[in-house]
Amino acid sequence: MTIAPLLEGFKCYFSTYKKFTLITFPIFILLGLLASSGDIYLNDEVLFTWGILLFIFTNLFLTPFITTFCILVVNDLQKDGLKETIGYYIVSFQLMLKVLLLTLITGLIVIGGLILFIVPGAYLASRLLYSPYFLILEGKTVLESLDLSWQTTKKNQRHYIFYLIYYWAVLILITFFTLSIISAFVISSEPNTSLFFTNTLANAFLSYTQLVLISYPIFFIYKYTKTS
């Protein structure tokens, strides 16, 4: 197992994070606002339906969109070939439903493995780790992306399980840290608009962190595997 692509991914992030953050900032703030509003509406009997609609829109449409957007941006950033931002919006919108379908299929497969035992679920998730990159960057179909990811990760399978566990562990730690800060803030303050603002920033930050991991270290692992 090599950590070289992970380190290269983080190195690329630290050298391009200003451009990446500037380009993606509006979408993450929008996601944070919608997620926070959805949480409030879901706890209100009158606005509950709007909460459900916001939850569906955020998770089934906006999340695949921003995943595509970030991967496309980083793919060009690391080649120093950044294009006009509007182009990334157009392509991400075009691929959004395909990414959603891929995510749903992958999720069902992984959940099926987790229901049996945790290890099969992690194994299946690690073997399908590259499918979004084949779909977004190479223009493959959903089924082709799943198959190519499975074939590409055929060798050194324990390495991909490690990469997946690393990804999950970092997300869990950052989520726990962020939620701890929010909990401390809630306890020490009265409910007001600043709490909504804090929740918005927290949701935006967590989504940003997840996409940084997907678009940088995991993406560089994909690149490393393709060229090795």
N, C-alpha and C positions, 0 to 999 in steps of 0.2 A: 504494500500500500504506500502511496506517495501523497504527501500533503502539499507538493509543489503547486498544483493547480489551485488549491484553496488559497495559498499565500499570494499567488499571482492575481487571483480574483480580488482579494482585499487590496492589494497594491494598486490595481486598476481603479478600484473604487476611490481610494484616497487621492488619486491623481485626477479623477474626473467628477468627484462628488458635487462640486459646485454647479457644473453644467447639468448633471443628472437631476439634482434637486431643483434647480431653477425650472427645468422643463416639466418635471412631474409634479411640482408643488400644487398647482391648481387642482389636479385630479385627486390628489390625496386629501386636500382640504375638503373638496366636495364629498369624497367618500366618508370622511370624518363627520361632516355635518349631517349627512343622510343617516349614518349609523347612529349618531347621538339622538337625532330626531325620531328615528324608528324606535329606539329604546323608550323614549318618553311616551310616544303614541301607544306602544304596546301595553303600557301601564295605565292607560286611560280608556275607560269603557266606551266613551264617545268616539275617540279617535283610533280605536283598536284596529279597524279595517285599514286605515292609512298606514299604521305601523306594519301590518302584514305586507302591504304593497311596497313600502320602502325597503323592508327586509328582502323581499323577493328581487326587487330591482337591484339593490346593492350587491347581493351575493350571486345572482344568476346572470347579471348583465354587466354591471360596472366592474366587478372583480375580474372576469375574463378579459374585459377591455383593457384595464390597467396592466394586467399581466402581459398581454401582448405588447402594449405600448412600451413598457419598461425593457422587455427583452430586445425589442427592435432598436430602441435608443442605445442600450449598452453595446449591442452588436456593432453599431456604427461608431460609438464613442471609442471603443478599444481599437478600432481601425483608423481613428482620427478622420472619420468621414461623415460627420454629423450633417443631416439634411434639414430641410425646412420642417418646422414642427408640425405644420398642417398635414404633411405627408404621413406622419406617424399616426395622427388621428384618423385619417382616412383608411389606412391599411388596418389599423386596430379595429375599427368599426366593421370592416369587411370580414375579418377573421374571428370576430367576437363569438358568433354562434358556433363555429367549429371548435373553438377552444372550450366553450361551455359544454358541448357534447363530449369532447375528449375528457374533460374534468369529471363529468357525470359517470362516464363509463369506467374511468380509472378509479373513481371513488367507490363505485359499486363492487368492483373487483377486490379492492383493498378491504372494504368493509366485510365482504364475504370471507376473506382470509382472517380478519380479526375476530369474526364470530366463531370461527373454528378454533383458532389459537392465535395469540399475539404474533408469534414468530412467522407463520405463513403470511399474515397481513403485511408485516414489515418486509418480508422477502419479495412479495408481489409488488409492493410500492417501490422498492429499490430497483426492480427489473423494469419498471415503467417510468423511471425517473426522467428519462430523456425525451419522452414522447412530445411534450409541449415544444421543445426546440426543433424537432423534426417538422412539426406542423407549421410553426411560426416562421422559422428561418429557411426551411428547405421546401416549403410549399407542398408537403405530403398530405395525403388524406388522413382522416382520423384513424382508420384501420391500419394504413401503412405506417403511421407514426408509432402506433402501439407495437406493431410487428418489428419495426426497425429498432425501437428501444429494447425490446426483448432480445433481439439478436445481438445488438451491440454490447449488452451487459452480460453476455453468456459467459465470458471469461472473468476470472477474479471476482466472483459474485459477492464474496464477503466484504470486498472493498466498498461496493455500492451500498451494502447494508450499513456499513460504518458511516458513509457520507450522509445517508438518510437519517441515521440516529443523531449525527452531529447537527443536522438541520433542525430536527425536532427539538433537540436539547436546547439549542440557542434560542429558538422561538419560545419555548416554555419558560426559560430563565428570564428573558426580556419581558414576556407577558406578566410573569409573577412580579417582577420589579416594578413595572408600570402600574399594575393594579394595586400594589402595596402603597404606592405614592398617592393614587387616587383615593384609596380607602382612608389614608391619613388626612387627606384634604377634606373629605366628606365629614369625618368625625370632628375636625377642628373648625368647621364653618357651617353657616346656615345655608339651606337650599336657596340658591339664587342663580342669576344668569351666569355668574363666573363658573359655577359647577358645570353648566352646559358647555361653556367654552373649554373647560379642562377636559371634559369627556371627548369633545371634538378633537382636541389636540392629541389625546391619548389614542383614540381610534386611528387618526391619521398617522401617528408615529408607529403604531404596531403594524399597520399595513405597509408603511414605508420600509420598516425593518424586514418584513417578510419578503417584499419584492427586491430589496437589496441582496438578500441571501440567494434568491432565485436567479437574479439577473447578473450577479457577479461570481461568487465562489462556485455555485452549482453550475452556472453557465460555463465557467472555465474548466470545470471537470468534464463537462460534455465535450468541449473543444479538445481537451487533452486526450480523451478516449478516442475521438474521431481521427486524430492525427498520429496516435501511437500504434 
